[in-house]
Each structure stands twice: as structure tokens, then as C-alpha cells.
Amino acid sequence: MTDQDRRLAAERAAGGSVVDVHLTVNGAVHDLTVEARRTLAEVIREDCGLTGTHVGCEHGVCGACTVLVDGQPSRSCLMLAVQGDGTEIVTIEGLAGADGTMHPVQQAMMEAHGFQCAFCAPGFLMTTLALLAENPEPTNAEIREELSGNLCRCTGYESIVAGVERAVVLMKESGR
């Protein structure tokens, strides 16, 4: 019996609900049976094996768990996995090309030395990607406003904002 089987059996024995979910994460289909109470972050990390989505505060405050759900930035620590049923989810692992080539947003943050410890990086990168999809030429003030929902304990945010500004240039150059 696997750990997941034990977890599901224990949930059923305790009177909890177990549900089937169909998630498409970074283009890969995942048909899973999960406890109804589990968050999308837990399922992405534990069941899909994609640990790039970080869990920081578990209250939706820090933004480290941000993923794109049907193109919209979402706090995966606040969202139940069942709420993601039938959606297209993109995590930080879904940004790089199949050959490992960095996405322009990743490249820009690296060039700008955007992060120190980088625990917050997945959330900032996914938020940046959503911002640039909606507004390919944001002003400095718009960048700061959009990123205000993400917390970083290492930087003064200037290098992160510079990374987003650099991403605007690289996105244009790449045609994305």
C-alpha cells in the first residue's frame, strides 16, 4: 500500500471526503484522487512532484505559492485542489523551454540579479508573467503595484523591479 493509499484510506475512515480531480499542469495531464481538504499547492508539490511552487505563509500573504490557473495568478496555498479540477495550471517548472532554455522573464531576473535566496522567486516570476501577458509595457508604478502582493525578505525590491523592466525588453525581442 502506498503512502497515498494510506492517506486516502485514513481520510475515508475519518469520514472525510475524497474526490477525483483532472489537472493539466505545465501541459501534462494528472488524473488524481485526493482528499477534498488538500490545497492545490500540496497536490502540485506532493502528487505532481513539482516542488518549484513554494509554500511560505500558507495564508495567501507572501505570494511564494503563486501559479497561473487558466492564465490568472492564483495563490495555490489558498485554493483547494478540487477547485483546480479541469483547469490549465502553469508552475515555475513550466516556464523554461523543453531544451532547458530560460523563459525571457527568468533570463531577465537573472541578468538583473533579482533575487538573493530566491525562495520568493517562483511567485514573483509567475506574477510577472501574468502582468506582462495583460500589459506588455507596464510603467514602473504599474510593476510595483502588481508585485505588491508578493513578499521578499532579502532584497529591497529594486532588483526585482529592474528584472521586470528587463523582461519587458526581452519579451519584445523574443516575440513573446
N, C-alpha and C positions, 0 to 999 in steps of 0.2 A: 504494500500500500504506500503510495507516495505521500509527501507532506501535504500536497493539495487535497488529495482524497481524505486524509485525516482531518484537515481543516473543514472541508465541506461536511463530512460526517458529524463532526463536533457541532457545527453550526445548525445542522438539521436536528440533532439530538437536543440542542438547547432551545429549539423552537424558532430559530432564525430562518430567514428566507434565503434561498439560493436561486440565482437567475442565470439564464444563458444570455451572453452578450456577443455581438458581432462588431468588432472594431477593425478599422483599417488604419494601421499605424505605419507611417512612412511608406505607404504603398503595399505593405504586407497585411494580409487578412489574418485576423485572430478570432476564432470562434472559441469562446471560453465559458466555463461555468464558474461563477464567482458568488461570494456572499454579497447580498444586496447592500450591506453596510460599507463595503470596501470602496475606497476612493479611487478615482481614475489614476492618481499618482502611484498608489500602491500596485494597481494592476499593471500599469506601464512598466514599473520597475521590477516587480516580482514575477509576474506571469509572462510578460513580453520580453523580459531580460534587458530592457533599455534603461540603464541606470544614469544616463545623462540628465534626466529630469530630476532635479534636486528638490528635496523636501527640507525646508528651513523651519519656518514658524508653525506650520500646519494650521494657520488661521487666515491665510489669504493676504497677509500683510506684506511679506517680503518679496514676493514675486518670483522666487527661485524656481518654483514648480510650473511656471507658465509654459503652456504648449498651445499650438494652434488647433482649434476644433472647428472644422469647416471654415478655415481661414481666419477665424477670430481668436485673439489671445484669450486664454482661459486659465484660471488658477486650478490646476489639476488636484490640489490638495483639498479643495472645497467641493469639487464635482464628484458625484458618485459614478462609478464605472458604468452602472446601468443607464445613466444619463448620456453616456457616450455611445450607446448602442446605435449602430447604423451610421456613425459619423466617420469623417476622414480626419485623422489626427496626425499632426506633424510635430515631432520632437526634435531636439537638437541633433540627434543622430541622423535625421532626415535632411539636413542642410547640405552636407558635403556631396559631391558627385560620386557616382558609382566607382570612379577610379581614385577616389580619395581627394580630389581637388576641392579646396575650400570654397564655400559659397562666398560671394563678394562681401557679405556682412561679416563673416568670420575673418576674412582676409583684412578687411578694414580695421576691425578691432585689434587684430594682431599688429598691424602697422602702427596704430595709434597707441599701442601699449595700454589698451583699455582697461585691463584687469590686473590685479596682483594675485590674489589666491584663486580667483575665478569661480568660487562657489556660486556666485550670483550670475555668472556669465550665461548659462542657458536661458534664464528668464529674460535677461536684457536682450539677448540675441533674438529670441522669439518675438519679443515686444517690438524690437526694431524692425524685424521682417514684416510684421503686421502694419506698422506705421508706414513703411516705405511702399507697401502694396496699395495702401489707401492714399498716401500723399508722397509721391516720389521726390518732391523738392521741399521738405519742411524747413521752416525757419528755425533758428536756434531756440527761440521761445517755444515753438511747437514741439521740438525734440525734447526739451526739458519738461514740458507738460506731460508728454506721452510717457516718458521714463520715470515720472514722479511716483508711480506706483510700484517701482522696484527699488529695493534697498541694497546698498553695498556698504560693507563695513571697512573696506580697505582704502578706497580711493576718495578723492574729493569730487568725483563725478566728471571733472573736466575732461579727463582722458576718455571716458565713455562717450560723452557728447562729441568729442573730436572724432571718435571712431564712427559714430553715426554720420557725421558730416562727411567723413571719408567714404563711407558706404554709399552715400548718395552719388558720389563721383564714380566709384567702381561699378555700381549698378548701371549707371548710364553707359559706361564704357563696355560693359558686358552685354548690354541689350536686355537686361532682365527687368 
